[in-house]
Amino acid sequence: MDEYDAWNEFFKTGSVMDYLAYTSLKSAREDIYNDQLPEDAYELEHRRSDYKGTEYW
């Protein structure tokens, strides 16, 4: 389950346990994001670490 799915589950149920599951996933993502270098964090979030762009020279 990802953060989005966890939030939707909490939104539907209003359960404290579902909210805790959501905040746990959110916290883990933020910890990973904050431990990376800025460019690595961007790549991690956008899942395109091998993308080099297109060069037209």
ZIRAGI-V791769 format. One record per residue. D_LAST is the distance of its C-alpha to the last C-alpha in Angstrom with 1 decimal. Layout:
d_last=D_LAST
d_last=D_LAST
This chain:
d_last=43.1
d_last=40.3
d_last=40.8
d_last=40.4
d_last=43.0
d_last=45.3
d_last=45.2
d_last=46.0
d_last=48.9
d_last=50.3
d_last=49.9
d_last=51.9
d_last=54.6
d_last=54.9
d_last=55.9
d_last=55.8
d_last=54.8
d_last=51.8
d_last=50.8
d_last=51.2
d_last=48.9
d_last=46.3
d_last=46.6
d_last=46.4
d_last=43.1
d_last=41.7
d_last=43.0
d_last=41.5
d_last=38.0
d_last=38.3
d_last=39.5
d_last=36.5
d_last=34.1
d_last=35.8
d_last=35.9
d_last=32.1
d_last=29.6
d_last=28.0
d_last=24.7
d_last=26.7
d_last=29.0
d_last=26.2
d_last=25.0
d_last=28.6
d_last=29.3
d_last=26.3
d_last=26.5
d_last=22.8
d_last=22.8
d_last=20.3
d_last=17.7
d_last=14.5
d_last=12.6
d_last=9.7
d_last=6.1
d_last=3.8
d_last=0.0
